[in-house]
Amino acid sequence: MAVFFTCLLGEVRRRGWGVVSLAVGIACGVAVAVVVTAVGTGVERARDGVVASSYGRGTDLTVSGAPGRTVTGAARFAGGQRITVAGRGPLGAGVVAAVAGRSGVAAAAGGLTLRVTPVDGAPHRATASATAGELDGRHGYGGYGGYRGRNGTGDYRVDGVDLTAPALGPLTAATVTDGTGFTRAQADAAVAVVDTGYARRAGLRVGRTLTIGGTDFRVIATVTAAPGAAADVYLPLRQAQRLAGAQDRVTTVYVRTTPGTRAETVRTAIRRGVPGTTVTTAAGLARNVSGSLPVAAGVAEALGRWPAIVAVAAGTVLGASLTRASVGRREAELAELGVLGWPRWRIAAQVAGEAVTGGALGGVLGAALGYGAARLVQAVGPALTARPAGGHTSRVALCAPVGVPLLLAAVALAVGGGLVAGAVGAGRAVRCTG
């Protein structure tokens, strides 16, 4: 065995350029595979982060009003502001409990989304009923009902947070940057948590007061959410309901399924048990995101891992071709080894060992090249845009995460490619010495 490895090492050194050519061929395929896999993973994570920023981490399903549902009652005017319920019409009292009682539901929490708009002058006329589309943020809040915000700006979104289920809802995706977040004891307190971006624009900080609809809310924390976050201000759900005059009503129910339960199964159970609602899975929520990010994610999903597989396969085919050509040039040399008494299996193992060594070197080189290329993509790649339904358009940096498991898998693939190339070369070597 020692003689075999001594001969193998000597042959690798003697055939330096041949081994390097094999290593480079496999390394190119491995590097492409690493970059493609890293970019695909980064795009998928970014899309999932945008979805989580609007619907919360751990949200598997959302329940909202049926399409075309109307919002009952006029917009409320108080303190020089117009307060409207955003999105589809609010769901009635008891819907959260009804959803929570469905089979496969681990937890459910309600949420109420409002749009607050400063107004000029006295109202001309309040409309008694409005369709969901008229109140949806995608159709604009500024001009509804004969009002307009000052200079067309100043409106913001408020999310009512169900403090009886703090582990669900949009606020779970935010990170507290200053102050302390909500507690269960503040379920009916006049307190607010404000997004850092809105806090800068409005000149707010922890301890200051934000007035909404004539009610003063003390800011207890500022938070930073993932890109695409929809809300500017978070209030306890009861306070949001009181502002909108929609006691015991919610616009969205956030649902977490029990482990091992298919979301589609739970979706069917909710639709049957709670009629007149729209139930959307996490995949459906992702489809509601617009911009270049979902387009990139769709391309990544459509291609899957095929580009990586093709790149590794191409590198392996190139390595096999180089190994086979090398054996063809060494036929006389290999024949001499047979004359000296080397058995065929030993000659084949010698050739295969050289190819595996080249594959291992190619794996290390390809992993290093792939890691560097992924870092370059992350540094200079274009920013992608994303906008959840009813949320803000944001720019998401293109990331390409490369972890140790991916690098180890790349090296393993390269060694596998070396084995395939070695098997091809060994087969020809055996025929040459037969």
N, C-alpha and C positions, 0 to 999 in steps of 0.2 A: 504493500500500500504506500509506503514511504517512497519507493522508487517511482510509483505511478505519479504521485503528486510532484516529485522532483522533476520528472520528465514534463509533466503538464506545465509547471511554472516556467521551465526553460523554454518550452515551445511557445508559451504566451509571450515571453520576452522576445523571442526570436521573430515571431510573427506580429510584432507590435502594430504595424499599420493595418494588418488584416483584422486584428481584434478591435482596434480603435474604430475601423469602418463599421464593423458589426455593432459595436456599442453606440456609435453615433446614429445609425439607422434606427435602432430600437429606441434610443433616447428621444429622437424627434417625435415618434409616435406617442411615447409616454408623456412628454411635455404637453403635447396638444390635448391628450386625454385629461391631464391634471387641470389645465386652464379651462377646458369646456365644462368639466364637472364642477369646478369651483365657481365659475360664472353662473351656471345653471342653479346651483345651490344658493348663491347670493341673491339672485333675482327672486327665487321662490321665498326665501326668508324675508326679503323686503316686502313682498306682496302680503305675506302673512302678518308682518308687523303693521302694515297699513290697515288691514282688516281689524287686527286686534286694537289698534288705536281708536277705532270708531265703535267697536262692539264689545271690547274687553277681552282679556286673555281668558281662555277656558270656555268661551261661548261657543257652543256647538250648533245652536239653532236660535233664531229670533222669531217672535210672533208679533205681527202688526196688523193693522186694519186691512180689510179687503180692498182691492183696487176700486177706485171710484167712490169710496166711502166719504161721506160729507162730515165736516166739522160742525157740530151743533153749537149755536150761540155766536154772538158777535165778538170781534176782537175787543179786548179790554184796554181802556185808556186810563192811565193813572200816572201822576208825577211827570207829565210831559212825555210819556212813552206809550207806545202801542205794544201790547203783549199778545202774541198769537201762538197757537199750538202749531208746531211744525209737522210736516209730513201728513200721513193719512190720519183720519179722524181717530180720536182717542177710544180705547177699548173700555168697556164698562167695568164697574166694580165687581170684584170676584174673579176676574179673568186670570190673575196670577195664581190664585189658589186652584182654579180649574186646570191650568196648564201643569202646575206642580203635581197634581194628582194623576196625571197620565202615566201609563206604564213606560218605564225606561227613562223617566226624568229624575235626575239626581237632585237638582236644585233649580229654582226659577226666581227671577227678580224683575220687578217692574221699573220702568223709566219713563220720564215725561220730557219731551224736547220742546223748548220754547224759542221763539225769536222775539227779541226786544229791539224796537226801533224808535229812536227819538223822532218827534213829530213837530211840525210847524203849525201854529194857529189852532183854531177850534175845528173839530171834526165836521165835515159837511154832511155825512150820512154813514151810519154803521150798517153793514150788511148782515142780515140775520143768519145766513148760512153761506159757506164757501166750500168749494170742492177741494180735495186734497191737493190737486195739482196747483191750485192758486196759492196754497200755503207752503208748497214745497220749495226749499231753498234753491233748487235748480231753476225755478221760474221767477225767483226774485221776491223779496219781501218788501222792498222799499216803496213800491207804489200801490200796494193793495189797499182797497177801502177808501181811496181818495186822500191818502197821506203820503208824505215823502220824508225821508230822513234829511237832516240838515246837510246840505251840499251833497246829498246822495250817499252819505256815509254815516257811520256811527252805530249801525245795527250789529248785534252780536247774538251768539247762540248760547242758550242756557240748558244744561242737562240736569234733570231732577234725579238724584241718586237714591236708590232704595237701601237705606242703612240697616235694614233687617237682614240683608244678604250682601254684605260688603265684598264678598269674593267674586261677585258677578257684576257686569256692567262696564261701560267705557272707562271709568276711573281706575280700574284694575291695571290698565296698560300705562298709566302715568306714574312718574317718579316724583316724589316730593322733593323740591329743591330748597324750600324755606318753610318754617312753621311745622305744624302737625296736622295730619289729615283728619277726616271725620271720625267720630266715634259713635257707637250705637246710642249713647245718651243724648246725642245732638239731633235725633230724628226729627224734632220739631223746633230746633233752635234757629235763630236768624243769623246763620253763619254761611260763609262761602269759601270755596276753593277756586283759585283763578289760575288759568294757564299763564305761563311766564310771558309768552308773546303778547297776549292781551294786556297783562299787567304793565308791561313796558309802554304800550300804546296809550293806556288809560291812566298812567301815573299811579298805579296801585302797588301796595306792598303789604306784608303781614301787619295787622293791627289797624289798618285804615278801613274806611267804610265805603261800601259800594251800594248805591241806592237804586233799587229796581222797583218800579211801580209804586213809588212812594214809601217803600219799606227799606230800612237801612240794614244791610248785611255786613257783619264784621268779617274781614278777610282773615282766615286762620292759617292759610297755607297757599303757596304757589307751587305749581307742578309743571313738569315738562313731559309731554306726551310724545309718542312716536310720530313720524311724519304722517300727515293725513288726518290728524286728530280733528274732530268736528267741533267740539265744544270749546267755548271761551271761558265759561263760568259754570261751576258745579254747585248745586244747592241740594239740601235735603229734599227728598221727594215730596213730603207734605208741604213744604214751603213753596215749591214750584207749582204744585196743584192749587194752592191757595192763590198764588199770583194770577194763574190763568183762569180761575173760577171753575176748575175741573176737579173737584174733590173726588178722591177715590178712583180717578181715571189715570190711565197710562197710554203712551203711544207705542211702547215697545216692551215686550217681555223677553228677557235674556235667559236662555235655557242651557243647562249643562246636563248631558246625558250620563247614565250610569256606565261604568267601565265595561267594555265589551259589547255594548249595544250599538247597533248600526243607526246612524243619524236618520236615514230614510225611514226606518221602521218607526222611530219616535215621531218623525214628521207626519207620517200617516195617522198615527194614534192621536196626535194633537188636532189634526184637521178634522177627524171624525168626532172627537170629543168636544172640540171648541169650534163650532161652525162660524162662518163669517169672518175668518181671519186668514192672513197670509203667513205661511210658515216657510222660513228660508233656512237652508243648511249653510254651513261654513263655506262650502264650495259655491253656493249661490251668492253669498255675501262677497266672495272674491270676484265673482263676475260683475258685481255692481260697481266695482272700482274702474274708473276710466283714466285715460292718459297713456303715456308710453310704457309705464311699468307693467300693466297687465298685458300689453302687446308683447313685450319682451318675455314675460312669464309664459304666455301662450306659446310662443315660439320654442322656448325651452322645454315645455311639456310635450309639444308635438314632436320635437326631435328626440327627446328623451336622452338616453345615453349612447345613441347610435353614433354620433360623431366621435365620441371617445373610443367606442368599440372599433370603428373603422380605422381610426388613427393607429391604435395598437396593432390591429390586424395588418395594416400596411407596413408598419415597422417590422413586424414578425416576418412577413413575406420578403421584405428587403433583406433582413438578416439571414433568412434561409437561402436566398439566392446568393448572397455573398459567401456563406459557408460552403454551399455546393460548388461554387466556382473555385473557392480556395482548395477544396479537396481535389478537384479536377487538375489543378496545377501541381498537386503533390502526389500524383499517382505513383510515380517512380519511387519517391521517398517512402510511401506507405507500403509498397511492395517489398522494399528492402527490409522493413520492420518484420514483415511476414517471413521473409527468408531467415532473419535472425532468430526466429522462434516465437515472435509475439502472436498470441492467439487472436482470432478475429474480434472477439468481444473486447479485448484490451485495446485494439486499434480503434474500434468504434467508440469505446469509452473515452479514449484520448481526444478524438475529434469532438465528441459531444461535450466533454469537459471544457474544451477551449470555447465552444459556443456559449455554454452556460456562464463561463467567466465573463465573456463579452456582454451577455445579457444582464448580468448583475451590475457590471460597470455602467451599462446603458441605463439601467434602472436608477442608479444613484445620480447619474448625470441628468437624466430626464426629469427626475423629481426636483433636482435643484433648478433646472431651467424652467420647469412648470411653475415652481414656487415664485421665482423671480418674475416670470411673465404675469402671473396672477397679481402680484403686488403692483406691477406696472399698470395693469388694467384698472386696478382699484385707485391708483394715484392719478391717472390721466383720463380715465374713462368718463364718458358724458353722464351728467345727472339725468335721472328719469323723473317724469312727472306722474303724480297719482292723485286721484280725487275720489274718495268714497262718496256714495250717494248722500247728498245733503251736507257734505263736509267741505273742507277747504282744499284747494289745489296746493300741493306741496312738491318740492323737489327732493328726490331720494337719491343719495349717492350710490353709484353702482359699486357693489362690493363683491369680492371673490374670495371667500374664506377657504383657507387651505390648512387642514388639521393633520395631526400625526397619522390618524387612520388612513386618510387619503394618500399620504406619502408612502406609507407602508404598502398599501394596495398597489400603488404605482410600481414600486420595486418588485413586488410579487408578480405583477403582470409581466414585467420585463424579464424576470428569471424564467417565467413560463414561456415567453417568446424565445429566450435562449434555448430552452429545452426543445421546442419545436424545431428551431434552426439546427440544433445539434442532432436531432433525430434524422433530419433530412441529410445532413452531412455524413452522419454515421452510416446511413443506408448506402450512400454512394461509396464510402470507404470500404465497406464490406464487399461490395461488388467488385471493387478494384483489386482486392487482395484474394478474391475467390479463385 
